[in-house]
């Protein structure tokens, strides 16, 4: 005697298949969202790097600007150099803390911090 597939078995199989398709679609959408966020983050890193490198003369203060959808803020502050680290003769180094913050979107922020040195030229 041959046994056929009942309507209940077909409905259960379609339900399981439907749930699997919905789960795959959600995973795909989440992957696309993460890919977009990674692209924005990479662009923000490039803006922060460009703003940090464009600092020609280090003067204490705050500068702000805009680059496309990104708003940036550059802060430069002098850091005291201990006497033990300064050479006895020759140029006296100055140490500056450089911080660049890039903001975009609703609550996305990237901060880049570094230290820079500037050496006084010795008087003739």
C-alpha positions as CSV (number, residue, x, y, z in Angstrom):
1,X,0.0,0.0,0.0
2,X,1.4,3.4,-1.0
3,X,1.3,6.2,1.5
4,X,0.8,9.8,0.3
5,X,1.8,13.1,1.9
6,X,-0.9,14.5,4.1
7,X,-2.0,18.1,4.0
8,X,-0.7,18.6,7.5
9,X,2.8,17.4,6.5
10,X,2.8,19.8,3.6
11,X,1.7,22.7,5.8
12,X,4.4,21.9,8.3
13,X,7.1,21.8,5.6
14,X,6.0,25.1,4.1
15,X,6.0,26.7,7.6
16,X,9.5,25.5,8.3
17,X,10.6,26.7,4.8
18,X,9.0,30.1,5.3
19,X,10.7,30.5,8.7
20,X,14.1,29.6,7.1
21,X,13.6,32.1,4.3
22,X,12.6,34.9,6.7
23,X,15.7,34.2,8.8
24,X,18.0,34.3,5.8
25,X,16.5,37.6,4.6
26,X,17.0,39.1,8.1
27,X,20.6,37.9,8.1
28,X,21.2,39.3,4.7
29,X,19.7,42.7,5.6
30,X,21.8,42.8,8.8
31,X,25.0,42.1,6.8
32,X,24.2,44.9,4.4
33,X,23.6,47.3,7.3
34,X,27.0,46.3,8.9
35,X,28.7,46.7,5.5
36,X,27.3,50.3,5.2
37,X,28.4,51.1,8.8
38,X,31.9,49.7,8.0
39,X,32.1,51.9,5.0
40,X,31.1,55.0,7.0
41,X,33.7,54.1,9.7
42,X,36.4,53.7,7.1
43,X,35.6,57.1,5.6
44,X,35.6,58.7,9.0
45,X,39.1,57.2,9.7
46,X,40.3,58.7,6.4
47,X,38.9,62.2,7.4
48,X,40.4,62.0,10.9
49,X,43.8,61.0,9.4
50,X,43.7,63.8,6.8
51,X,42.7,66.4,9.5
52,X,45.5,65.1,11.8
53,X,48.1,65.2,9.1
54,X,47.1,68.6,7.8
55,X,48.3,70.2,11.1
56,X,51.2,72.3,9.9
57,X,52.0,74.4,12.9
58,X,51.0,73.1,16.3
59,X,49.3,75.9,18.3
60,X,47.2,75.2,21.3
61,X,43.5,75.5,20.6
62,X,40.4,74.0,19.0
63,X,39.5,74.0,15.3
64,X,36.3,72.6,13.9
65,X,35.2,71.9,10.3
66,X,33.1,69.9,8.0
67,X,34.0,67.4,5.4
68,X,30.9,66.0,3.5
69,X,28.7,64.3,6.0
70,X,31.4,64.4,8.7
71,X,32.0,67.1,11.3
72,X,35.5,67.1,12.8
73,X,37.1,68.8,15.8
74,X,40.9,69.1,16.3
75,X,42.3,69.9,19.7
76,X,45.9,70.7,20.3
77,X,47.2,71.0,23.9
78,X,50.8,71.4,25.2
79,X,52.1,68.5,27.4
80,X,54.8,69.4,29.9
81,X,58.1,67.5,29.2
82,X,59.8,66.5,32.5
83,X,63.3,67.9,33.0
84,X,64.7,64.4,33.1
85,X,63.7,63.9,29.5
86,X,65.1,67.1,28.1
87,X,68.6,67.3,26.8
88,X,71.1,69.4,28.7
89,X,72.3,71.2,25.7
90,X,70.7,71.7,22.3
91,X,67.1,72.3,21.3
92,X,64.4,72.0,23.9
93,X,61.6,69.7,22.7
94,X,57.9,70.6,23.0
95,X,55.3,67.9,23.2
96,X,51.7,68.4,22.0
97,X,48.7,66.2,22.4
98,X,46.7,66.1,19.2
99,X,43.1,64.8,19.3
100,X,40.8,64.6,16.3
101,X,37.1,63.7,16.8
102,X,34.9,62.9,13.8
103,X,31.1,62.8,14.1
104,X,28.5,61.6,11.6
105,X,25.0,60.2,11.6
106,X,23.0,60.2,14.8
107,X,25.4,59.1,17.4
108,X,28.5,57.9,15.5
109,X,31.9,59.2,16.8
110,X,35.5,58.4,16.1
111,X,38.4,59.7,18.1
112,X,42.0,59.7,17.0
113,X,44.7,60.8,19.5
114,X,48.5,61.2,19.0
115,X,51.5,62.9,20.4
116,X,53.6,65.3,18.3
117,X,57.0,66.8,19.1
118,X,58.4,70.1,17.9
119,X,62.0,71.0,18.5
120,X,63.1,74.6,19.0
121,X,65.8,75.6,16.6
122,X,68.9,76.6,18.5
123,X,69.8,80.3,18.5
124,X,73.0,81.1,16.6
